[in-house]
Amino acid sequence: MNGTQKSSTPAAQTALSHFRRGRSAGLLDRAHGFSAMLEELKSQGAYPTQYRLELLGPIDHEITVRDPFTKEPKRLTCFDSNSYLGLHLHPRVVLAARRVLDEAGYGTPSAQLLAGNNRWLHELEETVAQYHSREAALVFPSGYSANIGILTALLRKNDFAARDRFCHASIHDGCRFSGARGGTFAHRDPQALSRFLATNTGNGGSLVVTDGVFSMHGSVAPLPGLRSAADKAGALLMVDEAHATGVLGRTGRGTEEHFGMPGKIDVLMGTFSKSAGSVGGYVAGSRVLIDYLRFFARAAVFTASLPSCVCAGITEAFRVMDAEPQLRERLFSNKDRLVTALKDLGVSPISADTPIISIVVGSQETLLLAGRDLYVEGIRCGSVSYPAVPPDSCLLRVTVNARHTDDELDRTAEAIARIAARHNFPSRPFSSASSDEQEVM
Ligand SMILES: Cc1ncc(COP(=O)(O)O)c(C=O)c1O
């Protein structure tokens, strides 16, 4: 079986959405059905080139993987890393982590309210709070758990939470797990948000939640409109700055800086898994908010601290973000180069504002074929399907970073244009304020 073989799998059989809903008698019935679908996909050669490819070295602008067919090493240009500035490989960051690795070991096996509270964690929390000009910050083991922890601590059943339809899965889950009333509003639409907030007749608190930069589409949330809608309804505003921190704004401070609105986010959540190049999540805000979350965000209370060497590496990464603005400049000139080349070749990304350059492909079957063709061309992008996006709006997610070379960017634009023509990618621009209320994530 080689990577260029044509698939004959009908769309229904390859759709992950098939397994999300529906009933089955036994708990494992769905798993057995899914397993059969997976085997079918694997036998056709498309799946192994996209999901669970084995990396043989670091994630960088170029990666080496084990080819699933020949088992030999294969080099790919990689557009599937969230390390926008390449800081996970930066010598200063690696050295800072290594020093603490030698001093404190590779783990911090206790909760942060107990013995897991150490000077490297303190230093990280202070660094993050200062970076965002907030009074305090609290660290979580991941960005996912940060959103779950914050939302389930803040919201109760009689509260109301309004979240953008295309916000990250962890926000959807956090709102659902909290039991609060509310739901989703149309994507990046402050007027729809206002209308939705007006339906709230309860007497609890209200919260508006959005991504700052949308992780799948790369577009920026309309912060001014969302802030004023929240103010009119007396709601707090929470923004997930996972893809904005270190990227957006003149100094990389994120969505607030992009719009010239310092301090306008009430609950500022972020991750260390993107620009900081590591793992972990955080929330920054007033001391009152953070002191409360420190004791009531169960995802931070009932779990071990981040390893000290990781805390030290991240702290250094935040320092480098400020010390080396040329990294962000290179990131944006790379983004501009790829967007311009794609547009010149007739391919329109959903958004041209951020380094997440997503292209609508259509069905999941087309996505698998397009991703396989890219692999054959020596390129790795993100293949995004349901439940991250609606089943008929699958995406190629091309994430640019500061380490890509001009040649890599130009070759990739040409390859994508060829594959878009071959598979007839839809020319329609993505409908951002879609009336389709099908739930994603
Ligand atoms: C917007 C957004 N929020 C939260 C997360 C979760 O972050 P982590 O990977 O650090 O758990 C992600 C990760 O992809 C994300 O894109």
PDBQT file of the ligand as one rigid body, heavy atoms in Angstrom, charges set to zero:
ROOT
HETATM    1  C1  LIG A 501      -7.941  28.382  22.194  1.00  0.00    +0.000 C 
HETATM    2  C2  LIG A 501      -7.380  27.225  22.963  1.00  0.00    +0.000 A 
HETATM    3  N1  LIG A 501      -7.655  27.135  24.277  1.00  0.00    +0.000 NA
HETATM    4  C3  LIG A 501      -7.189  26.120  25.024  1.00  0.00    +0.000 A 
HETATM    5  C4  LIG A 501      -6.394  25.142  24.475  1.00  0.00    +0.000 A 
HETATM    6  C5  LIG A 501      -5.895  24.018  25.317  1.00  0.00    +0.000 C 
HETATM    7  O1  LIG A 501      -4.559  24.261  25.598  1.00  0.00    +0.000 OA
HETATM    8  P1  LIG A 501      -3.532  23.099  26.002  1.00  0.00    +0.000 P 
HETATM    9  O2  LIG A 501      -3.123  22.436  24.738  1.00  0.00    +0.000 OA
HETATM   10  O3  LIG A 501      -2.432  23.893  26.620  1.00  0.00    +0.000 OA
HETATM   11  O4  LIG A 501      -4.219  22.198  26.938  1.00  0.00    +0.000 OA
HETATM   12  C6  LIG A 501      -6.063  25.206  23.123  1.00  0.00    +0.000 A 
HETATM   13  C7  LIG A 501      -5.212  24.148  22.535  1.00  0.00    +0.000 C 
HETATM   14  O5  LIG A 501      -5.163  23.852  21.424  1.00  0.00    +0.000 OA
HETATM   15  C8  LIG A 501      -6.577  26.264  22.344  1.00  0.00    +0.000 A 
HETATM   16  O6  LIG A 501      -6.312  26.344  21.039  1.00  0.00    +0.000 OA
ENDROOT
TORSDOF 0
